[in-house]
Amino acid sequence: MMDETDRLFACEFCRVKSYLVAEDVFRYMLPGNTPQSKNLIYFPYWRFKGMWFACDGTGVQHKFVDVSRQAVASPFFPASLGLRSQALKLKFVTPETAGRFLQPTQSFAQAAQNFEDRLDKNSAEPALHHAHIGETISLIYAPFYIENGIYDAVLNRSIPASLTEDFDIDQLPAESPNWRIHFISTLCPSCGWDLEGKRDSLVLLCKNCVSAWYPIGKKLKKIRFGRYLASDNASIYLPFWRIEPEISGIKLNNYADLIKMANIPKVIQPGWEGIGFRFWVPAFKVRPKIFLQLSKNMTLAQLHHELNEELPEHRHHPITLPIAEAVESLKVNIAGFIKPKNTLAEIFHEIGITTKSYVLVYVPFLEKHHEFIQPDLQFAINKNILALSENL
């Protein structure tokens, strides 16, 4: 059985691997528990699972969320799925699935805005910026049937909703479940070798021609990558997106500018104005607090060593955070290291960031009893936190 975040599928018979992509979002359904004679109605919910950040005048607020909201505004059906999307095994919706699928009338942006509004009400200060990072967006269809009321087809019992006399389920638009999942061959486009990756990997690696491939649409795109070689040895390599930005609204063009903006206790040395500034963002999902710490520590370190264009020799963590979401985190990154914090409210809306280029960098860590330690930068990440991130 595949998990919701799985992207690599291996045929049980021929063992050939394929990469799964959807035309827009993946669609899942909750398992029903009703006799086959019932005419099922599938009600859609938007599900957002990932890190939520809000920048205000004091810094960055964050939390991990797994929430769902109606994709069709209706007072007769539950407002959300509650814990069901986490507790029950989801199945892909296929064109062969019998039932009436209601067509979403609310976009994900509308559902997300409703969620943000509710969170902002509990904040002491108004948010200057929101970011959803490492997000899994999907449509989940919950089964119901109508029989002198609306019945929950998962529990096979009625729901506490009073139907009005003019209620007519046929008034809600429906659509056919003709959503296909597309399969991309995991043979290297350059040499035809088998690409490697874990079940939830977003980047596939070819050890034959030493290349890295990133799914774009229905094709694989070759991306730049490198291995940081300052350390003599490593137990594991963690992947990071190194992003070269074009920044407007603030002066942050080089390493000297970073020293001033972050108020780092260093004396600016000759030549630092010539070292271009780059963001560093984890290329893997992890808890929001750790994500912020890693982004901040790596960005402030500004590793400028030459990269070796080789794949990691030792085990390496899979890439599970797309480059698009890494780019979305850049303003959050700035809010995390800028000092003093009270300047945020004055300048934040003026900051504009575009991406000039990016490269995937594998950074070596040493394994200790409880932690993975980066010896050159002297910071660590707890092994259990990294292991638990596989469930995000």
C-alpha positions as CSV (number, residue, x, y, z in Angstrom):
1,M,0.0,0.0,0.0
2,M,1.4,3.4,-0.9
3,D,1.5,6.4,1.4
4,E,0.2,9.8,0.5
5,T,3.7,11.2,0.0
6,D,5.0,8.3,-2.1
7,R,6.0,9.2,-5.6
8,L,8.0,6.1,-6.7
9,F,5.9,3.0,-7.6
10,A,7.5,-0.4,-8.2
11,C,5.6,-3.0,-10.1
12,E,5.3,-6.2,-8.0
13,F,5.7,-8.4,-11.1
14,C,8.4,-6.8,-13.3
15,R,10.0,-4.7,-10.5
16,V,10.1,-1.7,-12.9
17,K,9.9,1.6,-11.1
18,S,7.8,4.6,-12.2
19,Y,7.4,8.1,-10.9
20,L,3.9,9.3,-10.2
21,V,2.6,12.7,-11.2
22,A,-0.9,14.3,-11.2
23,E,-2.2,16.9,-13.6
24,D,-3.1,19.2,-10.8
25,V,-3.4,17.6,-7.3
26,F,-3.6,14.0,-6.2
27,R,-7.2,12.9,-5.3
28,Y,-7.9,10.3,-2.6
29,M,-10.9,8.8,-1.0
30,L,-11.8,7.5,2.5
31,P,-12.7,3.8,2.7
32,G,-16.5,3.2,2.9
33,N,-18.2,0.6,5.1
34,T,-21.7,0.3,3.5
35,P,-23.6,-2.3,1.5
36,Q,-23.1,-2.2,-2.2
37,S,-26.7,-1.3,-2.7
38,K,-26.2,2.2,-1.4
39,N,-25.7,5.1,-3.8
40,L,-22.6,6.8,-2.5
41,I,-22.0,10.6,-2.7
42,Y,-18.4,11.7,-2.4
43,F,-18.0,15.1,-0.8
44,P,-14.7,16.8,-1.4
45,Y,-12.3,18.4,1.1
46,W,-9.1,20.3,0.6
47,R,-6.3,18.9,2.8
48,F,-3.2,21.0,3.7
49,K,-0.4,19.2,5.4
50,G,2.9,21.0,6.0
51,M,4.7,23.9,7.7
52,W,2.9,27.2,8.3
53,F,4.9,30.4,8.9
54,A,3.8,33.9,9.8
55,C,6.2,36.8,10.0
56,D,5.2,39.7,12.2
57,G,7.0,42.6,13.9
58,T,8.6,40.3,16.5
59,G,9.9,37.6,14.2
60,V,8.6,34.3,12.8
61,Q,5.7,32.3,14.2
62,H,5.4,28.7,13.1
63,K,3.6,25.4,13.5
64,F,3.1,22.1,11.7
65,V,-0.5,21.7,10.5
66,D,-2.6,19.0,9.0
67,V,-6.0,20.4,8.4
68,S,-8.9,20.0,6.0
69,R,-11.7,22.3,4.8
70,Q,-14.8,21.9,2.6
71,A,-14.2,22.2,-1.1
72,V,-18.0,22.8,-1.5
73,A,-19.7,25.2,0.9
74,S,-22.5,23.3,2.5
75,P,-24.1,23.5,6.0
76,F,-25.3,19.9,5.7
77,F,-21.9,18.2,5.6
78,P,-19.1,18.3,8.2
79,A,-16.8,21.3,8.0
80,S,-13.7,19.2,8.0
81,L,-12.5,15.6,8.0
82,G,-11.2,15.9,11.6
83,L,-8.5,13.2,12.2
84,R,-9.8,10.9,9.6
85,S,-7.2,12.0,6.9
86,Q,-4.5,11.0,9.4
87,A,-6.0,7.9,11.0
88,L,-7.6,6.1,7.9
89,K,-5.7,4.6,5.0
90,L,-6.4,6.8,1.9
91,K,-6.9,5.3,-1.5
92,F,-6.4,6.8,-4.9
93,V,-9.6,7.8,-6.7
94,T,-9.8,6.0,-10.1
95,P,-12.2,6.4,-13.0
96,E,-13.7,3.0,-12.1
97,T,-14.8,4.2,-8.7
98,A,-18.6,4.0,-8.4
99,G,-20.5,6.9,-6.9
100,R,-21.4,10.6,-7.4
101,F,-18.4,12.9,-7.0
102,L,-19.3,16.5,-6.1
103,Q,-17.4,19.1,-8.0
104,P,-15.3,21.5,-5.8
105,T,-16.7,25.0,-5.9
106,Q,-14.1,26.5,-3.6
107,S,-10.4,26.8,-4.6
108,F,-7.6,25.8,-2.3
109,A,-6.6,29.5,-2.0
110,Q,-10.0,30.2,-0.5
111,A,-9.8,27.4,2.0
112,A,-6.2,28.4,2.9
113,Q,-7.2,32.0,3.4
114,N,-10.0,30.9,5.8
115,F,-7.4,28.9,7.7
116,E,-5.0,31.8,7.9
117,D,-7.7,34.2,9.1
118,R,-8.5,31.9,11.9
119,L,-4.9,31.6,13.0
120,D,-4.3,35.4,12.7
121,K,-7.1,36.1,15.1
122,N,-5.1,34.4,17.8
123,S,-1.9,36.4,17.1
124,A,-0.9,39.4,19.1
125,E,0.3,41.3,16.0
126,P,-0.9,41.4,12.4
127,A,1.1,39.1,10.1
128,L,3.4,40.8,7.6
129,H,3.8,37.6,5.5
130,H,2.5,34.1,5.3
131,A,4.3,31.0,3.9
132,H,3.2,27.4,3.4
133,I,6.4,25.3,3.2
134,G,6.7,21.5,2.6
135,E,3.0,21.4,1.9
136,T,1.1,18.4,0.6
137,I,-2.1,19.7,-1.1
138,S,-4.7,17.1,-2.0
139,L,-8.4,16.6,-2.5
140,I,-9.9,14.0,-0.2
141,Y,-13.4,12.6,-0.9
142,A,-15.5,11.4,2.0
143,P,-18.4,9.0,1.2
144,F,-21.9,9.7,2.3
145,Y,-25.4,8.4,1.3
146,I,-28.9,9.8,1.7
147,E,-31.6,7.8,3.4
148,N,-34.1,9.9,5.4
149,G,-31.1,12.1,6.2
150,I,-27.4,12.2,5.4
151,Y,-25.4,9.1,6.5
152,D,-21.7,8.9,7.0
153,A,-20.6,5.9,4.9
154,V,-17.4,5.4,6.9
155,L,-19.2,4.8,10.2
156,N,-22.5,3.8,8.5
157,R,-24.5,6.1,10.7
158,S,-26.4,9.4,10.3
159,I,-24.7,12.7,10.9
160,P,-26.3,15.4,13.1
161,A,-27.4,17.7,10.3
162,S,-31.0,19.0,9.9
163,L,-32.1,18.9,6.3
164,T,-34.4,21.6,5.0
165,E,-37.4,20.8,2.8
166,D,-35.7,22.3,-0.2
167,F,-32.5,20.3,0.2
168,D,-31.7,18.6,-3.1
169,I,-28.3,16.9,-3.5
170,D,-28.7,17.1,-7.2
171,Q,-28.4,20.9,-7.0
172,L,-24.7,20.4,-6.2
173,P,-22.7,20.0,-9.4
174,A,-21.0,16.7,-9.9
175,E,-18.2,15.4,-12.1
176,S,-16.8,12.2,-13.4
177,P,-13.7,10.8,-11.6
178,N,-11.7,10.9,-14.8
179,W,-8.5,12.0,-13.1
180,R,-5.6,10.0,-14.3
181,I,-2.3,9.5,-12.5
182,H,0.6,9.7,-15.0
183,F,3.7,7.5,-14.8
184,I,7.2,8.8,-15.7
185,S,9.8,6.2,-16.6
186,T,12.7,6.2,-14.1
187,L,15.3,5.3,-16.7
188,C,18.0,8.0,-17.0
189,P,17.2,10.2,-20.0
190,S,20.9,10.5,-20.7
191,C,22.2,7.0,-20.5
192,G,19.2,4.7,-19.9
193,W,20.4,3.5,-16.5
194,D,18.0,2.9,-13.6
195,L,17.5,6.0,-11.6
196,E,17.6,5.7,-7.8
197,G,15.6,7.2,-5.1
198,K,13.5,6.4,-2.0
199,R,9.7,6.2,-2.2
200,D,9.1,9.8,-1.4
201,S,12.1,11.3,-3.2
202,L,11.6,14.3,-5.5
203,V,15.0,14.0,-7.1
204,L,16.3,10.8,-8.7
205,L,19.9,10.0,-9.1
206,C,21.9,8.2,-11.8
207,K,25.1,6.6,-10.6
208,N,26.1,5.6,-14.1
209,C,26.4,9.0,-15.7
210,V,26.5,10.9,-12.4
211,S,23.4,13.1,-12.9
212,A,20.4,14.3,-10.9
213,W,16.8,14.5,-12.3
214,Y,13.9,16.5,-11.1
215,P,10.3,15.9,-12.4
216,I,8.9,19.0,-14.2
217,G,5.4,18.3,-15.5
218,K,5.5,14.9,-17.2
219,K,9.2,14.9,-17.9
220,L,12.5,14.7,-16.0
221,K,14.7,17.7,-16.0
222,K,18.4,17.5,-15.3
223,I,19.5,19.8,-12.4
224,R,22.9,21.0,-11.1
225,F,24.2,19.4,-7.9
226,G,27.4,19.2,-5.9
227,R,29.0,17.7,-2.8
228,Y,30.6,19.9,-0.1
229,L,34.0,18.5,0.5
230,A,35.5,20.5,3.4
231,S,35.1,17.5,5.8
232,D,37.4,14.5,5.4
233,N,34.7,12.0,6.1
234,A,31.0,11.7,6.6
235,S,28.4,9.3,8.0
236,I,25.5,10.8,6.1
237,Y,24.9,13.6,3.6
238,L,21.9,16.0,4.0
239,P,20.7,17.8,0.9
240,F,20.3,21.6,0.8
241,W,19.1,24.0,-1.9
242,R,21.7,26.7,-2.5
243,I,19.8,29.6,-4.1
244,E,21.4,32.7,-5.7
245,P,18.8,35.5,-5.4
246,E,18.1,38.9,-6.9
247,I,16.9,41.0,-3.9
248,S,15.3,44.4,-3.9
249,G,14.1,46.7,-1.1
250,I,17.1,45.9,1.1
251,K,20.9,45.9,0.7
252,L,21.8,42.2,0.8
253,N,24.1,41.5,-2.2
254,N,27.2,40.0,-0.6
255,Y,28.7,38.5,2.5
256,A,29.6,41.9,4.0
257,D,25.9,43.0,3.7
258,L,24.9,39.8,5.5
259,I,27.3,40.6,8.4
260,K,25.7,44.0,8.8
261,M,22.1,42.9,8.4
262,A,22.3,39.9,10.8
263,N,24.6,41.9,13.2
264,I,27.1,39.1,13.3
265,P,30.0,39.8,15.6
266,K,32.7,39.8,12.9
267,V,35.0,42.5,11.5
268,I,34.3,42.8,7.8
269,Q,37.4,41.8,5.9
270,P,38.7,43.0,2.5
271,G,37.1,41.0,-0.3
272,W,33.9,40.1,1.5
273,E,32.0,42.6,-0.7
274,G,33.0,40.3,-3.6
275,I,31.5,37.2,-2.1
276,G,28.0,36.9,-3.5
277,F,25.1,36.2,-1.0
278,R,23.2,32.9,-1.3
279,F,20.3,31.4,0.6
280,W,20.6,27.9,2.0
281,V,17.4,25.9,2.5
282,P,17.0,22.3,3.6
283,A,15.9,20.1,0.7
284,F,14.0,17.8,3.0
285,K,11.0,18.1,5.2
286,V,11.5,18.6,8.9
287,R,9.7,20.2,11.9
288,P,9.2,24.0,11.4
289,K,11.5,25.0,14.3
290,I,14.4,22.8,13.0
291,F,13.7,24.0,9.4
292,L,14.1,27.6,10.5
293,Q,17.3,26.8,12.5
294,L,18.9,24.9,9.6
295,S,18.0,27.6,7.1
296,K,19.4,30.3,9.3
297,N,22.6,28.5,10.4
298,M,23.5,27.5,6.8
299,T,22.7,30.9,5.3
300,L,24.7,32.7,8.0
301,A,27.6,30.3,7.4
302,Q,27.7,31.1,3.7
303,L,29.8,28.1,2.6
304,H,31.9,29.2,-0.4
305,H,34.1,26.1,-0.9
306,E,34.3,24.5,-4.4
307,L,31.7,21.8,-4.9
308,N,32.6,18.4,-6.2
309,E,30.2,17.3,-8.9
310,E,29.9,13.8,-7.6
311,L,27.2,11.9,-5.9
312,P,27.6,11.2,-2.2
313,E,29.8,8.2,-1.4
314,H,27.9,7.4,1.8
315,R,24.2,7.2,2.6
316,H,22.2,10.4,1.9
317,H,18.8,11.7,3.0
318,P,16.2,11.9,0.2
319,I,15.1,15.2,-1.3
320,T,11.5,15.7,-0.2
321,L,11.2,19.5,-0.3
322,P,10.7,21.0,-3.9
323,I,12.7,23.9,-5.0
324,A,9.6,26.0,-5.5
325,E,8.8,25.8,-1.8
326,A,12.4,26.4,-0.8
327,V,12.1,29.7,-2.8
328,E,8.8,30.5,-1.0
329,S,10.7,30.3,2.3
330,L,13.3,33.0,1.5
331,K,11.5,35.9,3.1
332,V,10.9,33.8,6.2
333,N,14.6,33.1,6.2
334,I,15.4,36.8,6.2
335,A,12.9,37.4,9.0
336,G,14.7,34.8,11.0
337,F,18.2,36.5,11.0
338,I,17.6,40.2,10.5
339,K,18.4,42.4,13.5
340,P,17.1,44.4,15.1
341,K,13.7,42.7,14.8
342,N,11.7,46.0,15.2
343,T,12.8,47.0,11.7
344,L,10.8,44.2,10.1
345,A,7.5,46.0,10.1
346,E,9.1,49.0,8.3
347,I,10.9,47.2,5.5
348,F,9.3,43.8,5.1
349,H,6.7,44.8,2.5
350,E,9.5,46.5,0.4
351,I,11.5,43.2,0.1
352,G,11.3,41.5,-3.3
353,I,13.1,38.3,-4.1
354,T,13.6,36.5,-7.4
355,T,15.7,33.4,-8.1
356,K,18.7,33.7,-10.5
357,S,19.9,30.1,-10.1
358,Y,19.9,27.2,-7.7
359,V,22.0,24.1,-7.1
360,L,21.4,21.0,-5.0
361,V,24.2,20.6,-2.4
362,Y,24.9,17.5,-0.3
363,V,26.5,18.5,3.0
364,P,28.4,15.9,5.1
365,F,27.4,15.1,8.7
366,L,29.0,12.8,11.3
367,E,26.9,10.4,13.2
368,K,27.1,10.4,16.9
369,H,24.9,8.6,19.5
370,H,22.0,10.9,19.4
371,E,22.8,13.5,16.7
372,F,24.2,14.2,13.3
373,I,26.9,16.9,13.6
374,Q,28.3,19.1,10.9
375,P,32.0,19.3,12.0
376,D,33.0,22.4,10.0
377,L,30.0,24.5,11.2
378,Q,29.6,22.9,14.6
379,F,25.9,22.5,14.6
380,A,23.8,19.4,15.0
381,I,20.4,17.8,14.2
382,N,18.8,15.2,16.4
383,K,18.6,11.8,14.7
384,N,15.1,11.1,16.0
385,I,13.8,14.4,14.7
386,L,15.2,13.6,11.2
387,A,13.7,10.1,11.4
388,L,10.2,11.4,12.4
389,S,10.3,13.9,9.5
390,E,9.6,11.0,7.2
391,N,6.0,11.2,8.4
392,L,5.5,14.9,7.6
